Amino acid sequence: MNPRPHATSNQRLHEPFLAGAQRANDNPTKCRALGAFLVLRLIDQWGDRRSASEAILYQLRATRAYVDGLPTGAVDAEHLRNIVTACAHVIVEDADFHAMLPPLLAFAFWLEKDLHLTEALDVLETLLEHSAGDPHRYCVSAIHQQARVLRLLGRLDDALVAYQRGEQMATAIGDTHSALVLRIGRAITLQKTGNLPKSERQLRGIVSEAKAAGDKVAEAMATHDLAIALHLAGRTDEAVPLAFSAYELREDRAGRLRALSDTGVLFKELGHLDAARQTLYAVLGADPSREIRARVVLELIEVSACAGDRLSFERWRREAEPLRATLPVDEVCNLELALGMGFASFGSLDEAIGHVERAVQFAEEAKLGERLYKAERALRELREHQVTDLAVPQPPPPSPELQNTIERINALAF
């Protein structure tokens, strides 16, 4: 089920968890990483045989004893205990293998949200390998998450393959909502490769289909991503109201805050810096996840530079540095570019060039077409001394639609 060939379960070593144990600075973290390794190896060994042999039962008892001995209170340790409980139900009572899937998916989701992306991918690959392509709603969810993690890791070709496979499986079991959402994921991935016209066409079609089907969730998601596609195509004035409409349509907290933060970014791109700052501060005031907070901090770095506010620039730059190690590759590229252009605006040209060169390197390695183009253009302009000030000229008065959006944002309370 994986987009690229991988080791068989007997050969799989679950390197991300072993590497995490080696990097851990404290013993509890190391023990939990080793516990995840043991749990996944138990699933591998059982999956190869599908029988409760004495060796498998011994391995189950030993693994359960290990994870039961992990410190209480840690989220990942609780996930591991839940997985082992499900494994025991399947192995000892000969229950349906699908009983293992919910706790595995929950663990992978937690890992993704905590930005442990390679570990999340390892869990998902293990799940999909042993499900043997069974068309089941949990497998659709696993492929969807796998595609999303691959996209965050910059493996865009693999992500496109996974999204298509997931859509085919969702259609086969009659899950029209998941099929629409997976199509949205493909369109997002096309944006990241630079194929904006195809992305826009697909998203407009999905918005129409979702409205016709009464699928408000898919409509909100597609509306949000259509706003991003229009912005990338240079039609930001059309994008801002769509992004805020997505915020109002969405019901899940994380999705609402992503749409709101993107609204702030689009205001920044139009030069409405006060509206951008107000919108981004509204996101921070809502206590967002680490992932969303990181994105907002990166944007505030750029807003500060555009406003010529060196004090705020340094404040947000300091806040961004501890986040660097946990950012997906496309966000690391964004950070380097934002820092480079910010330093340029304050006259630190050599430091600026160093950051933008790193942005180009990350974009090349991850095949991020749109970001590579932007970073290469910025680097060329820096080397030709064409960028020395990012101060944004006073934008024209906002259109009635934009002014209405600004007033609605000012009225937000968290």
C-alpha positions in Angstrom: 0.0 0.0 0.0 3.0 2.4 0.2 3.9 4.8 -2.6 7.4 3.4 -2.8 9.0 0.0 -2.2 9.9 -0.6 1.4 11.4 -3.4 3.5 9.2 -6.4 4.4 8.0 -6.6 8.0 10.8 -9.1 8.9 13.3 -6.6 7.7 11.6 -3.4 9.0 13.7 -2.0 11.9 11.5 1.1 12.6 14.6 3.3 12.5 12.7 6.5 13.3 11.9 5.2 16.8 15.4 3.8 17.4 16.9 7.1 16.2 14.5 8.9 18.6 15.7 6.8 21.5 19.3 7.6 20.7 18.6 11.3 20.5 16.5 11.4 23.7 18.0 13.6 26.4 16.1 11.9 29.2 15.4 8.3 30.1 11.6 8.4 30.1 11.6 9.7 26.5 14.1 7.0 25.5 12.0 4.3 27.1 8.9 5.4 25.3 10.6 5.4 22.0 11.9 1.9 22.6 8.4 0.9 23.7 7.0 2.1 20.4 9.7 0.0 18.6 8.7 -3.1 20.6 5.0 -2.6 19.9 5.5 -2.2 16.1 7.8 -5.2 16.0 5.1 -7.3 17.8 2.6 -6.3 15.1 5.2 -7.2 12.4 5.8 -10.6 13.9 2.1 -11.4 14.3 1.3 -10.0 10.9 3.7 -12.3 9.2 2.1 -15.4 10.7 -1.5 -14.4 11.8 -1.4 -17.1 14.4 -1.1 -17.1 18.2 2.1 -19.2 18.4 3.9 -19.6 21.7 6.6 -17.2 20.5 4.1 -14.5 19.6 2.3 -15.0 23.0 5.7 -14.6 24.8 6.5 -11.5 22.8 3.0 -10.1 23.6 3.5 -10.7 27.3 7.0 -9.1 27.3 5.9 -6.1 25.3 2.9 -5.5 27.5 5.1 -5.7 30.6 7.4 -3.2 29.1 4.8 -0.6 28.2 2.9 -1.1 31.4 6.1 -0.1 33.2 6.4 3.2 31.3 5.8 6.3 33.4 2.1 7.2 33.6 0.9 10.6 32.3 2.8 10.7 29.1 0.5 10.8 26.1 2.6 8.5 23.9 2.9 5.9 26.6 -1.0 5.8 26.9 -1.2 5.3 23.2 1.2 2.4 23.3 -0.8 0.8 26.1 -4.0 1.1 24.1 -2.3 -0.5 21.1 -1.0 -3.4 23.1 -4.5 -4.0 24.6 -5.9 -4.1 21.1 -3.1 -6.5 20.0 -3.9 -8.8 22.9 -7.6 -8.8 21.8 -6.7 -9.7 18.3 -3.9 -12.2 19.0 -5.3 -14.1 22.0 -9.0 -13.9 21.2 -8.5 -14.2 17.4 -10.5 -11.0 16.9 -10.7 -9.1 13.6 -7.4 -7.4 12.8 -9.4 -4.1 12.3 -9.5 -3.8 16.1 -5.8 -2.8 16.0 -6.4 0.0 13.6 -8.1 2.7 15.7 -5.4 2.9 18.4 -2.6 2.8 15.7 -4.3 5.6 13.8 -4.7 7.6 17.0 -1.0 7.2 17.8 0.0 8.2 14.3 -2.2 11.3 14.5 -0.7 12.3 17.8 2.8 11.9 16.4 1.9 14.0 13.3 0.4 16.8 15.4 3.5 16.8 17.6 5.6 17.1 14.4 7.2 13.6 14.7 6.6 13.1 11.0 8.9 10.2 10.2 7.7 8.3 13.3 4.0 8.9 12.2 4.9 7.6 8.7 6.5 4.5 10.2 3.3 3.7 12.2 1.1 4.2 9.1 3.2 2.1 6.9 3.1 -0.7 9.4 -0.7 -0.5 9.6 -1.1 -0.5 5.8 1.4 -3.2 5.2 -0.5 -5.6 7.5 -3.9 -4.6 6.3 -2.9 -6.0 2.9 -5.0 -3.4 1.0 -8.3 -4.3 2.7 -10.9 -1.7 1.6 -12.0 -0.4 5.0 -12.7 3.0 6.4 -9.8 2.8 8.8 -7.5 2.0 5.9 -8.9 5.0 4.0 -8.1 7.2 7.0 -4.6 5.7 7.2 -3.8 6.3 3.5 -5.2 9.9 3.9 -2.9 10.6 6.8 0.0 8.9 5.1 -0.5 11.1 2.0 -0.6 14.2 4.3 2.6 13.3 6.2 4.4 12.6 2.9 3.3 16.0 1.7 4.6 17.6 4.9 7.9 15.7 4.5 8.2 17.2 1.0 7.8 13.8 -0.8 5.2 15.3 -3.2 5.2 12.6 -5.9 4.7 9.9 -3.2 1.9 12.0 -1.7 0.0 12.3 -5.0 0.1 8.5 -5.5 -1.2 8.0 -1.9 -4.0 10.5 -2.3 -5.1 8.8 -5.6 -5.0 5.4 -4.0 -7.0 6.6 -1.0 -9.7 8.2 -3.2 -10.1 5.0 -5.2 -10.5 3.0 -1.9 -13.0 5.6 -0.5 -15.0 5.4 -3.7 -15.0 1.6 -3.6 -16.6 1.6 -0.1 -19.1 4.4 -0.9 -17.4 7.0 1.4 -18.1 10.1 -0.8 -16.9 12.6 1.9 -13.5 11.0 2.2 -13.2 10.8 -1.5 -13.8 14.6 -1.8 -11.3 15.3 1.0 -8.6 13.1 -0.6 -9.2 15.0 -3.9 -8.6 18.3 -1.9 -5.3 16.8 -0.7 -4.3 16.1 -4.3 -5.1 19.7 -5.3 -3.1 21.1 -2.3 -0.1 18.9 -3.4 -0.4 20.3 -6.9 -0.1 23.8 -5.5 3.1 22.8 -3.8 4.5 21.5 -7.1 3.6 24.8 -8.8 0.7 23.5 -11.0 -1.7 26.2 -10.0 -4.2 26.1 -12.9 -4.9 22.4 -12.4 -5.2 22.9 -8.6 -7.7 25.7 -9.1 -9.8 23.7 -11.5 -9.9 20.8 -9.2 -10.9 22.9 -6.2 -13.7 24.7 -8.0 -15.1 21.4 -9.0 -14.9 20.1 -5.5 -16.6 23.2 -4.0 -19.5 22.7 -6.4 -19.8 19.0 -5.7 -19.6 19.5 -2.0 -22.3 22.1 -2.1 -24.5 19.9 -4.2 -24.0 17.0 -1.7 -24.6 19.2 1.3 -21.1 18.4 2.6 -20.3 21.6 4.5 -17.0 20.3 5.8 -15.6 19.5 2.4 -17.0 22.8 1.0 -15.1 24.7 3.8 -11.9 22.8 3.2 -12.0 23.3 -0.6 -13.0 27.0 -0.2 -10.0 27.5 2.0 -7.6 25.9 -0.4 -9.1 27.6 -3.4 -8.2 30.9 -1.6 -4.6 29.8 -1.4 -4.6 28.8 -5.1 -5.9 32.2 -6.1 -3.3 33.9 -4.0 -0.5 31.9 -5.5 -1.9 32.8 -8.9 -1.6 36.5 -8.0 -5.3 37.1 -7.3 -5.0 37.8 -3.6 -7.8 40.4 -3.5 -10.2 37.5 -4.5 -8.6 35.2 -2.0 -9.0 37.1 1.2 -12.9 36.9 1.5 -12.7 33.2 0.5 -10.2 32.5 3.3 -12.3 34.2 5.9 -15.5 32.5 4.5 -13.6 29.2 5.1 -13.0 30.3 8.7 -16.7 30.9 9.2 -17.8 27.7 7.4 -15.5 25.4 9.3 -16.5 23.9 12.6 -13.3 22.2 13.8 -11.1 24.5 15.9 -7.8 23.7 14.2 -9.3 24.2 10.7 -10.8 27.5 11.8 -7.5 28.8 13.1 -5.6 27.7 10.0 -8.1 29.6 7.8 -7.9 32.7 10.1 -4.1 32.6 10.0 -4.2 32.4 6.2 -6.5 35.4 6.1 -3.9 37.3 8.0 -1.2 36.2 5.6 -3.3 37.3 2.6 -3.8 40.7 4.2 -0.1 41.0 4.6 0.4 40.2 0.9 -2.0 43.0 0.0 0.0 45.4 2.1 -2.7 45.8 4.8 -0.2 45.3 7.6 -2.4 46.5 10.5 -5.2 44.1 9.4 -2.6 41.3 9.0 -1.2 41.9 12.5 -4.6 42.0 14.1 -5.7 38.8 12.4 -2.5 36.9 13.4 -2.7 38.2 17.0 -6.3 36.9 17.1 -4.9 33.4 16.1 -2.3 33.5 18.9 -4.9 34.7 21.4 -6.9 31.5 20.6 -4.0 29.3 22.0 -3.3 27.4 18.8 -1.5 24.1 18.3 2.3 24.1 18.0 2.1 23.7 14.3 -0.2 26.7 13.8 1.7 28.8 16.3 4.9 28.2 14.3 3.3 29.3 11.1 1.9 32.5 12.7 5.3 33.3 14.2 6.9 33.0 10.8 4.4 35.4 9.4 4.9 37.9 12.2 8.6 37.9 11.3 7.7 39.0 7.8 5.1 41.5 8.9 7.6 43.1 11.3 10.2 43.4 8.6 7.6 44.9 6.1 6.6 47.4 8.7 10.2 48.3 9.4 9.8 47.3 13.1 13.2 45.9 14.0 12.3 45.3 17.7 9.3 43.1 16.8 11.4 41.3 14.1 14.0 40.3 16.7 11.3 39.3 19.1 9.6 36.9 16.7 13.0 35.7 15.3 14.0 34.6 18.8 10.7 32.8 19.3 11.1 31.0 15.9 14.5 29.5 16.5 13.4 26.8 19.1 10.7 25.7 16.6 13.1 25.1 13.7 13.9 21.5 14.6 10.3 20.5 14.6 9.1 22.3 11.4 8.2 20.5 8.2 10.7 21.1 5.4 8.4 23.6 3.5 8.1 25.7 6.7 11.9 25.6 7.3 12.2 26.9 3.8 9.7 29.7 4.6 11.5 30.5 7.8 14.9 30.9 6.0 13.3 33.1 3.3 11.5 35.3 5.9 14.7 35.7 7.9 16.7 36.5 4.8 14.3 39.1 3.5 13.9 40.5 7.0 17.7 41.0 7.5 17.9 42.5 4.0 15.3 45.1 4.9 17.4 46.2 7.8 20.6 46.4 5.7 22.3 43.1 6.9 23.0 41.9 3.3 25.5 39.1 4.0 23.3 37.5 6.7 20.3 37.8 4.4 22.1 36.0 1.5 23.1 33.2 3.8 19.5 32.6 4.9 18.1 32.8 1.4 20.7 30.4 0.1 19.6 27.9 2.7 16.0 28.4 1.6 17.0 27.6 -2.0 18.8 24.5 -0.9 15.8 23.2 1.1 13.4 23.9 -1.7 15.6 22.1 -4.3 16.0 19.0 -2.1 12.3 18.8 -1.4 11.2 19.7 -5.0 9.1 22.6 -3.8 8.5 24.3 -7.1 6.7 27.4 -6.0 9.0 28.1 -3.1 12.1 27.4 -5.1 11.1 30.0 -7.7 10.4 32.5 -5.0 13.7 31.8 -3.1 15.8 31.9 -6.3 14.3 35.2 -7.4 15.0 36.6 -3.9 18.6 35.4 -4.0 19.2 36.9 -7.4 17.8 40.2 -6.3 19.9 40.2 -3.1 23.1 39.4 -5.0 22.3 42.2 -7.4 21.6 44.5 -4.5 18.0 45.1 -5.6 16.5 44.3 -2.3 17.4 46.6 0.6 14.0 47.6 2.0 10.9 45.6 2.4 8.8 48.5 3.7 5.4 48.2 2.1 3.9 51.4 0.5 0.5 52.5 1.8 -2.0 50.2 0.1 -5.1 51.6 -1.6 -8.2 51.8 0.5 -9.7 48.4 0.9 -12.7 47.4 -1.3 -16.0 47.3 0.5 -15.7 43.5 0.6 -12.2 43.7 2.2 -13.4 46.4 4.6 -16.2 44.2 5.7 -13.8 41.3 6.3 -11.6 43.6 8.4 -14.5 44.7 10.5 -15.6 41.2 11.1 -12.1 40.2 12.2 -11.9 43.2 14.6 -15.0 41.9 16.2 -13.6 38.5 17.0 -13.2 37.6 20.6 -11.3 34.6 22.0 
